[in-house]
Amino acid sequence: MRLAVYLDRQQMELIDDKGSAIASYAVSTAKNGAGERYGSERTPRGLHVVRAKVGAGCAPNTVFVRRRPTGEIWTPELDAAHPGRDWMLTRILWLSGRESGFNRGGRVDSLRRKIYIHGTGNDASIGVPASHGCVRMRNVDVIELFERVPLGTEVDIVEASGERFRVRIVSWNVERARLEHLRREVFVVEQQIPEELEWDGRDPACRHALAFDERSVPIGCGRLLPEGDIGRLVVHRDWRGRGVGTAILKRLIEIARYAGFERVALNARSDTAEFYARHGFVASGAEFMDAGIAHQRMQRSTELA
């Protein structure tokens, strides 16, 4: 089983191995919206797993601080006596990010940020964004969920539930075969780029974004080089014009920003320069030829509009 948390719907679904939702829960995610940086009080997106489970056997409304029961039992009177306190109640599922540079490592590490799924005493907040970054649930729901999902359960936190694809930050060592297959199909076969030019030896040092359809078939990819350049952005012909390229580009800009880059640059094919211009890239320098194709150097700030 796996979990999907939809920020736009403030809902969580428990999904079986056939892809069917077998349970649905109303939740409350961050009042500040989606985001991965430490201290942002935003709910991180992307793939996570349940790293730890805390509170087995504790009474409903047990109060936790730093994942330890305080001996208190939440009541409306206790809540009134401590206005503004961020209550963590009943059960805790501690999440760990699985996308390096996006929700894992450095100042975007969900585990270090202490991102939990936990119970709350304020049921009125369920269904609306109100938390400090965690995923709040009704106590009865978090008890049920706690019993149903084991350690290691995947948790996908999704900003827009209507998207029919997902973009992940992946490791070249893990996803090399699928990245190579997709790029060979588009660049080498379709666009006739010489094989020896496509494989420049830099991929192991890059961070890669890979887009999947609902059947986990790769449909697009791109990479961020160590110096902050974006490259090798490609979308399968069946998915062009459906927002996949935009989603990959935005994710690469985000991880560049999280890595500390203030600007990103790329060498755009001249016939694709308009696409990048729509996403804030500005031409810099004269047009040049690469692999027999006209290109334009472009750059932009890493701050997303």
N, C-alpha and C positions, 0 to 999 in steps of 0.2 A: 504494500500500500504506500501511497504518498499523499502529501497535503499540498493544496494550492490555496494561497491567500490572495484575494483580489482586492486591491486597495480602492478601486473605483466603486465597487459594490459593497465594501466593508463586510465581506463574507469569506468564510473558509470552507473548502470542500475536502472530504476524505475520499480519495479515489483508489479504486481497486486495480489489480494488475491487468484488467481488461480495458481500463480507461473510463470506467463508469463511476459516477459520483454516488457513493453509498451513504453519505451523511453530509449535512450542511449545517454550519453554525454561523450566527451573526457575531461579528467581532468589532473591536475598535482599535484602529492603528493610529499613527502619529498625527497630532493636531497640525504639525508643521509640514506634513506631506511626506514624500518619498525622498530618501537621501542616505548616503553611506558614510559620511564623514563623522569622525569622533566628535562629540559635543554638539552635533546638529539637532539632536532630539527629533530625528526623522527615522522613518521605518526603512530599512535597507531592502533593496530589490534583489532578485536573482535567486540562484539555487543555494539552499542551505540543507543541513541535516540536523536532526535532534542529537546533540552531543551529550546531554545529561538530563536526567529526570529527577525532580526533587519534590518531596512531600508525600510519598506513598504512605497511606494509612492515616494521614493527618485529618483532623476534623474539618469540615467545610468552614470557610472564613478564617482559617488559621493565618496569622500574619507572618510574613517572611521579610527579613532584612538581610541582605547579602546571602540569600538562599538559605538562611537559617531561621527556624521558627523563633519568634520573640517571646512566646508564651501568651501573647494577646489573641483574642478572638474578635474579629471585626464586628462592630455593631454600628448602627446609625449614630448612636451617642458618642462612640469612640471617634467616628469620622468627624462629627461636629466639634469635638475637643481638639482635633488636629487638622485644621483647615489647610488645604493645599498639599497634604501628604500624599505621595504616590504609592497607593496601596498595592502590594503584591500578595495575593491570597491563594490559599487552598492547594494549588499545584503549580509547579514551574517546569516548563520544557525549555532548556537552554539551547539556543541555536548557534551553529557554526557555519560561516560562509564557505562556499566551495569554488568561488571564482576569484582567483588570485589577482590582486590589483583593483578589484571592484568591490567585493565584500569580504575579502580575506587578505590579511597582512597589513602592516603599517597602521595608518590612521583610518582605515576603512574596514577594520576587522570586526565582524559582528560578534564573535565570541568575546573579544576584549571590550567591546561596547556594551556587553551584557544585554543582548537582545533576547528577550524571553517571550514565550507564550505563557500567560498566567491568568489567574482568576482576578476578578475585581468586585468590589462591593457596590459600585455605582452602576447598576444595570441600566440606568437612563442614558449612560454614555455609549452603550452598545449599539452599533449600527451607525455611529458617526465618528469621525476622526477626533480623538481626544487624548491619546496617550502621549508619553514622552519618547516614543520610539518603539516600544514593545507592542505585542499583539495581545490585547485584553479580551477575555471571554467571560461569560457568565460562569459562576462557580459550578453549577450542575453540569455544564457543557465541558469545562476543562477537566472535571473528574472523569467523565465518560471518555474524552479523548485520551487522557493519560493512560487509561487502561487498554485502549485499543491500539496505540502506536508504540512500537519498540524503539530502542535506541538505534540510531542510524537511519531512521525514516527520513526520506527526502521531503523538504519543504520548499516549494517554489513560491516566492513572493512576487506578484505580478501587478504592474501599475494599471494596465488596461486589459480588462477581461475579454474584450471583443477581438483582440489580435489572434490570428490563426497561426502565429509562429512565435518562436522564442529566440532571443539572442543571448549567447553565453560567452564568457571569456574562458578560453580553453587552453590547455597545454599542447604545444607542438608535439611533444613526446607521446602524448595520449591520443591525439586526434590527427596525427600526421597523415594517415592513409586517407581519411575523408577530406581533409583540406587539400591534399594533392589531387585527389580524384576530381573535386569540384573545379579547382583552378586549371587543371589540364583540360577538362571538358570545355571550359569557356575560353581561356586564354590561348591554349595551344591548338585545340581543334577548331573552335568557332572563329577565333580572331587571328589564327595563324601566327601567333608569337612563337619564335624558335624555342624549342625545349630548353636549350642551354642558356637562354636569356631569362626564362621564367624562374629557374632554380639558381638563385644567386648565393646560396649558402648562408643567408642571414636569418632564415626562419627560426632556428633554435633559440636565437637571442631575442626574438620578438614576442609581444603579447598578441594573441589571435582572438578575434571575435568570429563566432560561427553561428549562423542562423539555422534553425531546424523548423520543419513543418510539424503538423500534429502527429505524424507517424515517426518523428525523429529522423527524417531524411534531411540531409544538409541541403540548403537552398541558397546560401550566400555566405561570404566570409570577407575578412579584411584583417590587416595587421598594423600594429604600432611598433615602429623601430625604436631602438634604445635612445636615439637622439631626438625623438618626438615627431618623426615623419610618419604619416599615414600612407599605406600603400596596399596594392593587391586587392582592392575592393572589387568584388564581383558578385553578381546575382544571377542565378540560373534563369534562363530565358522564360520559363513558365511562371516565374514570380516577379518579373520586372513590372514596374508601375504599380506595385501593391504595398509600397512603404518599407520593403525589406532593406534596400540600400540606405535609406534615411535612418532606420533603426540601427544598423551596423555602424554607420558614420557617427551618430550621436554617442553610441557606447564607446567607440574608440576615443572620441574627444573627452568623454567623461574619465576614462582611465588615464588619459594623458594629464588631465587636470589633477587627478588624485595622485599621480606620480610626481607632481610638482612643476609641470610645464605650464608656462603662461600662454604659449602660442603653439600651434601645430601647423605643419606645412605638408604639401603633397604635390606630386607631379601629375596633373590631370590631363588625360587625352583632350585635345582641343574640342572634340565633339561632345565631351561631357562637362566642359567648363561651366555651362549654364546650370547644371545640377548642383555643382559645388557652390556656385555664386548664390543660389537660393538658400544655401545653408551657411552663409556668412563668409565664405572664402573670397579673397580678393587677389587678383592677378598681381604678380611681382616679377618683373623681368620680361625679356622677350620670349616669344614662342621658340621652341627648339624641337629637334627630331630625336626620337628614341625608338629603336627597333623599326625604323622606317615609318613611324607614326608621329604626327605633330602633337606636341605636348605644351602645357602651360604650367609654370610654377605658380602655386596659389598658397595663401596662408590666412589664418584667422586666430582670434583669441580663443582660449579654451573655455571661457565662460559661455554657458548655453543661455540663449534667450528664453 
